[in-house]
Amino acid sequence: MQRKRTRQRPARRLRQCAAVFVCTAALWLIWLTADPGSLSAVLRKAASDPRLTLALLCAELGTPQGSMSLPERLAAAQSSPPSVSPVPELLTPPPQLLTPSEADEPGEEPLPSSVPEPGNIVTKTMVAGTSKKYVTSGGISIYNHTDYTLDIDALLSAAPKLTAKSDAPRVLIFHSHATEAYTMDGDDTYVESDSYRTLDKSRNMVRIGDEMAAIFESAGIKVIHDTTLYDYPNYNEAYVRSSEGVARILEQYPSIQLVLDVHRDALVSSDGKLYKTAAGTAPNCAQVMMVMGTDAMGQTHPNWRVNLSLAVSIQKALCDKWATLARPIVLRTSRFNQHQSTGEILLEVGTHGNTLQEAITAARLFSRTVAEMMQ
C-alpha cells in the first residue's frame, strides 16, 4: 500500500504543475489583452466562477468533470458564494398554513376551543401562491374554492360604480363576529369573553368599525355603523342574527351601496405557530382580505358575480395604491348572507396575531382607498 502511494505522488505533482501552468497562461493572456487597471476585477470574477473551481478540483483529483460523483459536485458548488439572493421571507406565504374552517352554512361555525398563546408569533406578508386555485391578472389574485371559471378582467370591467353624492347613508358597517379581538399589546388589553374575544367595544371589531366609519365620514360619506354584538352570547347563531339586523337596516336606508361585514382572521399553521400579517407598505400595518360568497351550495344568490366584481375593483385600487395591503380575494362556496345586497363584502382585518393598532392602520388605509373610489 505504501509503494502504491509513492507511485501516485509524481503523477499528482504533474497534474498540479499542469493546473498551475494553465492558470499562469490564462493570466498572461489577460494581461496582454485586458486593461491592467481592471485586472483585479477580472480576477475576482474568475475566482467566483464555480466552473473554475470545478475545473481545478478535477485537475487536483485527476478526475474528468463529467465523471465526478454527486458529493464531489456538491462540494465544488459550495466552494463559491450563491449567485442568486434568497427570496425575502416576508414575500412568501407560510408553508402548510391552516385557516379556521369556515362553515358551509352561516351560523354553524364552531367557536375556536384552543388558540396558541402569542409567545412565538410569526410575521408574514400573504401573497398569491402557486396553487391552481389562484386566478391572477394584473396583480389581482383570487383564491377560488369553487368550480366556477373566473375572468378577472371581465369582472373588473363589469364592476358597479360607487358614489358618495347623497345626503343619505351610503355605507353600512356591521360585525357578524363583533367580539373578535387581537393580541394584547401595551395599553390595548381587555377582559376575555373567550380566547381572543372580548365584550369591550373599544378593543374588539366594533373599534375597527368605528375607525373605518370616521374615515368615510371625514370624506363626506355617510355611514351607518351597527355595533350589535351578534356573536354573543351564542356564537353559532351569529350569522342568523346579523342577517336579520342587516335586513332591517337596508329596508330603512335603501340608499346604502356598500355593506361591510368586518371581521378579523385567525391563522395557525399545522405545527401550532401563530401568524400575523404585515402589509409592508406602512409601518405596523396588518393586511386586509375580502371573502366573497357564491351560490355554489345551491342557495339563492343570483348577484354573487356583481359582488365579486365590486370586490375586484376595490382590490385593484388597493393594489395600485398600497401594494401588499390586501391579501388575495377568497371566493367561497358559502354565501355569507351576501345575497342581501349587491354591494356586500366580508372583510377580514388582520389576524388574532396582530395587535389592535396594526389592525386600525390597515382598516384606515382600506377605508381611505374606498372613499376615494366613491368621490
Secondary structure, 3 states (H helix, E strand, C coil): CHHHHHHHHHHHHHHHHHHHHHHHHHHHHHHHHCCHHHHHHHHHHHHCCHHHHHHHHHHHHCCCHHHCCHHHHHHHHCCCCCCCCCCCHHHCCCCCEECCCCCCCCCCCCCCCCCCCCCCEEEECCCCCCCCCEEEECCEEEEECCCCCCCHHHHHHCCCCCCCCCCCCCEEEECCCCCEECECECCECCCEEECCEECCCCCEHHHHHHHHHHHHHHCCCCEEECCCCCCCCCHHHHHHHHHHHHHHHHHHCCCCCEEEEEEEECEEECCCCEEEECCCCCCCCCCEEEEECCCCCCCCCCCHHHHHHHHHHHHHHHHHHHHHHECCEEECCCCCCHHHCCCEEEEEEEECCCEHHHHHHHHHHHHHHHHHHHC
